[in-house]
Amino acid sequence: MPSRKQRRRRAKDRRHEYEYVYVDEEGREVEVEPDGDGRKEPKRPDRKAPATTRSGRLVQPASWARVGRRAAIFGPLMFITIRLLERGEAITVSIVRTLTLLLLFLPFSYVMDSLIYRSYQRRTGQTGGKRR
């Protein structure tokens, strides 16, 4: 007899209709349509699918605007953390420490974004296009 977890999984599989999609050699998503003998064969799409990872997220080239948004999120969090860890110090010292951390974090974040984008391009066989 199947366990409760197995029964839930089976019920979920029956409840949802899944689409099977292949990625061709050019990096485009290709739908699968059933053949006459029950096998499924991929059909070619008319337009190119957006560049996504397995998780479905869009991989974009590195940009300083996105790094600036991260600074707007993580800067106050860093400041609050520093203030909580060092309660007796002056606010100016906390601000200087936060700015120092941001000066290290932001270029590192930009470099990591560009490395991830380049590795994605290599993995999918896309060309880099223009270089700065």
Backbone torsions as a table, in degrees:
resi	resn	phi	psi	omega
1	MET	NA	132.8	-179.1
2	PRO	-68.0	148.4	178.7
3	SER	-72.0	171.6	179.5
4	ARG	-62.1	-40.4	179.5
5	LYS	-63.2	-42.7	178.6
6	GLN	-64.8	-38.8	178.6
7	ARG	-65.1	-40.7	178.6
8	ARG	-63.9	-42.1	178.8
9	ARG	-62.9	-44.1	-180.0
10	ARG	-63.5	-40.6	178.4
11	ALA	-64.6	-38.5	178.8
12	LYS	-66.1	-41.5	178.0
13	ASP	-61.1	-37.9	179.6
14	ARG	-73.2	-30.7	-175.9
15	ARG	-74.6	-35.5	-174.8
16	HIS	-103.0	141.3	173.1
17	GLU	-98.7	116.1	-178.8
18	TYR	-93.3	143.4	174.0
19	GLU	-100.7	132.0	176.5
20	TYR	-94.5	128.5	-176.9
21	VAL	-133.7	135.2	174.9
22	TYR	-108.2	157.2	174.0
23	VAL	-109.3	121.4	-177.7
24	ASP	-79.7	-178.6	-175.4
25	GLU	-66.5	-17.3	178.4
26	GLU	-92.4	1.0	177.8
27	GLY	87.5	10.9	-179.6
28	ARG	-95.1	147.0	175.5
29	GLU	-77.8	134.9	-177.4
30	VAL	-123.6	125.3	178.2
31	GLU	-72.1	156.1	178.3
32	VAL	-108.2	127.5	177.1
33	GLU	-119.3	140.5	-177.3
34	PRO	-66.2	141.4	177.3
35	ASP	-88.5	173.2	-178.5
36	GLY	-64.2	-30.9	-177.9
37	ASP	-93.8	16.6	176.2
38	GLY	94.5	-13.6	178.0
39	ARG	-80.5	158.3	179.4
40	LYS	-108.1	131.3	179.5
41	GLU	-118.6	138.6	178.6
42	PRO	-72.1	142.8	174.0
43	LYS	-111.5	151.3	-176.5
44	ARG	-79.4	130.8	176.6
45	PRO	-78.3	159.8	179.7
46	ASP	-79.7	-30.8	-177.6
47	ARG	-127.2	161.8	-176.7
48	LYS	-79.4	136.8	178.8
49	ALA	-77.7	152.2	178.2
50	PRO	-66.8	154.8	-179.0
51	ALA	-74.2	111.4	179.8
52	THR	-130.0	160.6	175.6
53	THR	-92.4	-177.1	178.6
54	ARG	-61.5	-33.3	-180.0
55	SER	-76.8	-6.2	178.0
56	GLY	92.1	2.1	179.2
57	ARG	-81.3	147.2	179.1
58	LEU	-80.0	129.4	177.8
59	VAL	-94.9	116.5	-176.4
60	GLN	-114.3	154.1	176.0
61	PRO	-63.9	155.6	-179.3
62	ALA	-64.1	142.0	177.0
63	SER	-144.9	146.6	-179.9
64	TRP	-71.8	-24.2	177.3
65	ALA	-64.2	-42.6	178.4
66	ARG	-67.2	-37.1	176.5
67	VAL	-65.0	-37.2	177.1
68	GLY	-64.4	-37.5	176.3
69	ARG	-65.1	-38.8	176.6
70	ARG	-63.5	-38.2	178.4
71	ALA	-63.7	-38.0	179.0
72	ALA	-66.4	-28.1	178.6
73	ILE	-83.9	-50.2	-172.4
74	PHE	-83.3	-22.7	179.3
75	GLY	-58.5	-53.8	178.1
76	PRO	-63.3	-35.2	177.9
77	LEU	-65.0	-39.6	176.8
78	MET	-64.9	-42.4	-179.6
79	PHE	-62.8	-44.9	179.8
80	ILE	-63.1	-41.8	179.4
81	THR	-63.0	-44.1	179.3
82	ILE	-63.7	-41.4	179.2
83	ARG	-63.6	-39.1	-179.9
84	LEU	-71.1	-34.5	-178.5
85	LEU	-77.5	-33.4	-179.1
86	GLU	-120.8	79.4	-174.4
87	ARG	-68.9	-29.3	-173.7
88	GLY	-86.5	-5.1	-174.5
89	GLU	-89.5	163.2	-178.9
90	ALA	-71.7	157.0	-179.2
91	ILE	-65.3	-36.6	-179.6
92	THR	-62.2	-35.8	177.6
93	VAL	-66.3	-40.5	177.7
94	SER	-64.6	-39.7	178.7
95	ILE	-65.1	-43.5	179.2
96	VAL	-62.9	-42.1	178.3
97	ARG	-64.4	-40.7	178.9
98	THR	-64.3	-44.7	178.5
99	LEU	-63.1	-37.7	177.0
100	THR	-63.2	-44.7	178.0
101	LEU	-63.1	-40.6	178.6
102	LEU	-65.8	-36.6	177.5
103	LEU	-64.5	-27.2	175.5
104	LEU	-85.1	-38.7	-173.8
105	PHE	-72.6	-41.9	-172.3
106	LEU	-67.8	-48.8	176.2
107	PRO	-63.5	-36.9	177.2
108	PHE	-61.5	-40.5	178.7
109	SER	-64.3	-41.1	178.3
110	TYR	-64.1	-43.8	179.9
111	VAL	-63.8	-41.8	179.1
112	MET	-64.3	-40.8	176.6
113	ASP	-59.8	-44.0	-178.8
114	SER	-68.7	-36.9	176.9
115	LEU	-65.2	-41.2	178.8
116	ILE	-64.5	-42.0	-179.7
117	TYR	-65.7	-43.7	178.8
118	ARG	-64.2	-41.1	179.3
119	SER	-66.4	-35.4	175.9
120	TYR	-63.6	-43.3	179.5
121	GLN	-62.7	-42.6	178.1
122	ARG	-63.9	-41.2	-177.5
123	ARG	-65.5	-37.7	-178.6
124	THR	-91.6	-6.7	178.2
125	GLY	80.3	16.4	178.5
126	GLN	-82.3	154.9	176.2
127	THR	-91.2	156.9	-176.0
128	GLY	-73.7	-21.1	-178.7
129	GLY	77.3	-130.6	-178.3
130	LYS	-87.7	146.9	177.6
131	ARG	-113.2	148.1	-178.0
132	ARG	-91.6	NA	NA
